Amino acid sequence: MARTLSDIAQRLVAACRTGDTQPMVQELYAENAESVEPFAGPGMDSRIAHGREAILGKHEWWEQTFEVHDLSVEGPFLHGEDRFAVIFEVEATNRQTGERSRMKEVGVYYVQDGQVAREEFFFTPDQDDA
């Protein structure tokens, strides 16, 4: 039985809330899925990760780099038959620098043939940057 957009969105949100994202990516993402960040972060060659393995690598990097103190996951917000959005708010400490920060971003997920084919993240810049 093919998964509906709602099923996929609910499973992704549930996994993000518990932090159990590695199995969720294996289960829900297409082999050739893309993950698009607003900019290339530290240690990233590009702002786009191509393929499920690269997306798993991003998740692994996040888990190794940050200690999460507080996490809020709002949604999913369904849009038509092929996409949904999720709002993330995170308070975390960078394990290497000791810097603690709050981050807020929106993830937009595109679903094709019953799998996440693309995710795009949008963030709110710091007040000082605006």
Secondary structure as the mmCIF struct_conf table of DSSP 4:
data_model
#
loop_
_struct_conf.conf_type_id
_struct_conf.id
_struct_conf.beg_label_comp_id
_struct_conf.beg_label_asym_id
_struct_conf.beg_label_seq_id
_struct_conf.end_label_comp_id
_struct_conf.end_label_asym_id
_struct_conf.end_label_seq_id
HELX_LH_PP_P HELX_LH_PP_P1 ALA A 2 THR A 4
HELX_RH_AL_P HELX_RH_AL_P1 LEU A 5 THR A 18
TURN_TY1_P TURN_TY1_P1 GLY A 19 GLY A 19
HELX_RH_AL_P HELX_RH_AL_P2 THR A 21 LEU A 28
STRN STRN1 TYR A 29 VAL A 36
BEND BEND1 PRO A 38 PHE A 39
TURN_TY1_P TURN_TY1_P2 PRO A 42 GLY A 43
BEND BEND2 ASP A 45 ASP A 45
BEND BEND3 ARG A 47 ARG A 47
STRN STRN2 ILE A 48 HIS A 50
BEND BEND4 GLY A 51 GLY A 51
HELX_RH_AL_P HELX_RH_AL_P3 ARG A 52 THR A 65
STRN STRN3 PHE A 66 HIS A 79
TURN_TY1_P TURN_TY1_P3 GLY A 80 ASP A 82
STRN STRN4 ARG A 83 ASN A 94
TURN_TY1_P TURN_TY1_P4 ARG A 95 THR A 97
STRN STRN5 ARG A 100 GLN A 112
TURN_TY1_P TURN_TY1_P5 ASP A 113 GLY A 114
STRN STRN6 GLN A 115 PHE A 123
HELX_LH_PP_P HELX_LH_PP_P2 THR A 124 ASP A 126
HELX_RH_3T_P HELX_RH_3T_P1 GLN A 127 ASP A 129
#
